[in-house]
Amino acid sequence: MIFARVALFAAALVAAAVVSLFPSAGSEKVALSMAIDGAIGPASARQLEEALDVAAKRDAAVLILKLDTPGGLVTSMREMIADILASPVPVIGYVAPAGGHAASAGTYILYATHVAAMAPGTNLGAATPVEMGGLPALPGDQKDNQKDATGRPAGDAMMTKVTNDAVALIRSLAELRNRNGDWGEKAVREAASLSANAALQEHVIDFVARDTTELLQLADGRTVDVAGKKVVLATKGLPVETLEPGWFIQLLSVITDPNTAVILMLVGVYGIVFEFTSPGAVAPGVIGTTCLVLGLYALDLLPINYTGLALMLLGIVFLIIEAFNPTVVLGLGGVAAFLFGAAMLLRVEGPGFAMSWAVIGPAAALTLGLALLSGTYLWAARRNPPRVGGEAMRGQPAEILDWQGGEGHVLALGERWRAKADEPVAAGDSVEVTDISDLVLTVRRRDAGRNGARQ
């Protein structure tokens, strides 16, 4: 009986393995959909990578990539383009909903998709690279957008290199997908933009679709190049399943904002400092360590300038030292180092990824304020007379209880002490403590100390 059950169980395992290796021919195909709504950054790149992995494992017919973005980081954009080009599942880029746009980095990603479409009332373009990271613009400052005769940014060799690299990228994508490379270059050099119908006329997209149902109908029957293989899309009438970002993607989208990362680092540093100065509190140490790790992890995902990060940390160290040893110079130097470091933190900026004076200024002011407040209390504590230990005994009044041969016992602070004196005293005299050694007090007459002061 036992052998029969074991044999039945083994047969079931073999049957399950065969079914998993050779799925039935009648299994229904599905179109997966994901949306990027907001700035393109590490969270967007991770979201697309996971969506493509799910689409490949489920053998989805297509992955619909809905775009509504102002752009973002070049590093994340290139990661997403590389994932799309290597994907075994066709990707349909779809700028939606109405009123949405695929600006800057979104234009490059749309060019990389196997099929490009837009909803009515949307636009794309303005793909000129933003300037390299540096001092953030003060409120009211205007950027210098002048171009030279070739259309390149005037007087900036680095920006010229970046612009030429961006032109080469969008042209290569246009050649790969058989799209309008001339307009792509215009979008990079002149920040040109197009509406949905104009993009269709310029052969930048393949068609305009009102919704995903029409999108799949218009994409049906098209031949696309997927990882070096020609694939005919069969998408008409496919059920659409939306892939929602998980909790980790949502967390990344919050902490990879450089301003949030800086705040997390500040909370982390001061939480740990407070834990060291007040051992046993526990909560500041736990919260501080968690915030510091999250802040450093976020900065590791961003294209940061490590010189700027070092200056920020140096500024914080100076301000902590200022709190324990007030000098003013260290405080001002710490604020200056923190401000310059925060301004230099990002190596390359993009829409949604820039340091803001509205964060840098208050953070520096708050840090300086905490340092000055701590220094004030510390300085006041140093100037107050000691209240514990041997130092606290000096100058305290005492009364002679018994005395013989230059030593005896006194009553000081409500306790009986052994004492000695270098001058004659007797029981009942009032004295004051001048020193303490090995729990033996040295005393003198109180009127003697005052007479010595008068002389």
C-alpha positions, 0 to 999 in steps of 0.5 A, spaced: 500 500 500 505 504 501 509 503 495 503 504 491 502 511 494 509 513 493 509 511 486 502 515 485 506 521 488 512 520 483 507 519 477 504 526 479 511 529 480 513 527 473 506 529 470 507 536 473 514 537 470 512 535 463 506 540 464 511 545 466 516 544 460 511 543 455 505 548 456 499 546 452 498 550 446 491 553 447 494 557 453 492 564 452 496 570 451 496 576 455 498 583 454 502 586 460 502 594 462 506 598 466 506 606 467 511 611 468 508 617 471 513 622 473 521 623 473 525 617 470 530 615 475 533 609 479 526 607 481 523 607 474 529 603 471 528 598 476 520 598 475 521 596 467 527 591 469 522 587 473 516 588 468 520 585 463 522 580 467 515 578 469 513 579 461 519 574 459 517 569 464 509 569 463 511 569 455 507 575 454 505 577 447 507 585 449 509 589 454 505 596 454 510 602 457 505 608 458 509 614 459 507 621 462 514 624 464 518 630 464 524 626 463 530 625 468 537 622 469 541 620 463 544 614 467 537 611 468 534 612 461 540 609 458 539 603 463 532 603 461 534 603 453 539 597 454 533 593 457 528 594 452 533 593 446 535 586 450 528 584 451 525 578 448 518 581 449 516 586 444 515 593 448 510 598 445 511 605 448 505 609 449 504 616 451 498 617 455 493 619 458 491 625 454 495 631 457 501 627 458 508 628 455 514 624 454 519 630 454 527 629 455 529 622 457 522 620 455 523 621 448 529 617 447 525 611 451 520 612 446 524 612 440 527 605 443 521 601 443 519 596 438 512 600 437 511 607 438 504 610 439 501 617 442 494 618 445 491 625 442 492 631 446 499 629 448 506 631 446 514 629 446 520 632 445 525 637 448 530 632 449 536 637 450 541 635 455 540 639 461 547 642 464 552 638 468 551 638 476 554 644 480 551 650 484 543 650 484 540 656 481 538 661 486 530 663 485 529 668 479 536 666 476 535 665 468 539 660 464 543 662 459 540 658 453 544 662 447 546 657 441 552 658 437 552 658 429 551 650 429 546 650 434 550 648 440 550 651 447 555 657 446 561 657 450 561 650 454 565 645 451 563 639 456 555 641 454 557 640 447 560 633 448 554 631 452 549 634 446 553 630 441 553 624 445 545 625 445 544 626 438 548 620 436 544 616 441 537 618 438 540 617 431 542 610 432 535 609 435 532 612 430 536 608 425 534 601 429 527 602 429 526 606 422 524 613 425 525 620 423 532 621 425 533 628 423 527 630 427 530 627 433 537 631 432 532 637 432 529 635 438 536 634 442 539 641 439 533 645 439 529 642 444 523 641 439 517 638 441 511 635 437 504 634 438 501 627 437 498 628 430 505 632 428 509 626 430 505 621 426 506 626 420 514 626 421 514 619 422 516 619 429 511 614 432 507 609 428 500 611 430 495 615 434 491 611 439 485 613 444 486 607 448 489 601 450 484 597 446 485 601 439 493 601 441 493 593 440 488 593 434 493 598 430 499 594 433 496 587 430 500 584 424 506 589 425 513 586 424 518 588 429 525 586 430 526 583 437 533 581 440 535 580 433 529 576 430 523 578 426 516 577 430 509 579 427 505 582 433 498 578 434 495 583 439 488 584 437 483 583 442 488 581 447 486 582 455 491 587 458 493 586 465 497 592 469 503 591 473 503 595 479 509 597 482 511 594 489 513 597 495 520 597 494 519 601 487 515 606 491 520 606 497 526 607 491 521 613 488 521 617 495 528 616 497 532 617 491 530 624 491 536 627 492 533 632 497 530 626 501 537 623 501 540 629 504 535 629 509 535 622 511 543 623 512 542 629 517 537 625 521 541 619 521 548 623 523 544 627 529 540 620 531 547 617 532 550 623 535 544 623 540 545 616 542 552 616 543 551 622 548 545 619 551 547 612 551 540 607 553 535 612 549 535 606 543 530 610 539 535 615 536 540 610 535 535 605 531 532 611 527 538 614 526 542 608 523 536 606 519 535 613 516 543 614 515 543 607 511 537 609 507 540 615 505 547 612 503 543 607 499 539 612 495 546 616 494 549 610 491 544 609 486 544 617 484 550 620 479 553 623 485 560 627 486 563 624 491 567 631 493 561 634 494 559 628 499 565 629 503 564 636 503 557 635 506 560 630 511 566 634 513 561 640 514 557 636 519 563 633 523 565 641 524 558 643 526 558 637 531 565 639 534 563 646 534 557 644 539 562 640 544 567 646 543 564 652 541 569 656 537 565 660 532 570 659 526 568 651 526 561 653 526 561 658 520 566 653 516 562 647 517 556 651 514 560 653 508 562 646 507 555 643 508 552 648 503 558 647 498 558 640 498 550 640 497 551 644 491 556 640 488 553 633 490 549 631 484 554 630 478 549 630 473 542 633 474 535 632 471 528 634 471 526 632 478 533 630 480 536 637 483 538 640 489 533 645 492 535 651 495 529 651 499 532 644 502 539 646 502 538 653 506 534 651 512 538 644 513 544 648 514 541 653 518 537 648 522 544 644 523 548 651 525 542 652 530 543 646 533 550 646 534 550 653 537 544 651 542 548 645 544 554 649 544 551 655 549 548 649 554 555 646 554 559 653 555 554 654 561 555 647 564 562 648 564 562 655 567 557 652 573 561 650 579 562 642 579 556 639 583 559 632 584 566 629 586 572 632 590 571 638 586 564 639 589 567 638 596 572 644 596 569 651 599 564 647 603 562 649 610 564 644 615 563 643 623 568 640 627 566 634 631 572 632 635 579 634 634 586 631 637 593 632 634 591 636 628 586 631 626 579 629 627 572 628 625 568 634 621 560 634 619 560 636 612 554 636 607 550 632 613 556 626 613 561 625 618 568 625 615 575 624 617 579 631 617 586 634 618 588 641 618 595 645 618 592 650 624 589 649 631 582 648 631 577 645 636 571 642 637 565 646 635 569 651 630 566 652 623 571 651 618 571 650 610 574 644 606 580 646 602 582 639 599 580 632 599 585 626 598 583 618 600 577 620 603 580 625 608 578 632 608 583 638 609 580 644 612 581 651 615 578 656 619 573 660 615 575 666 618 582 665 616 580 664 609 576 671 609 582 674 613 587 672 608 583 675 603 582 682 606 590 682 607 
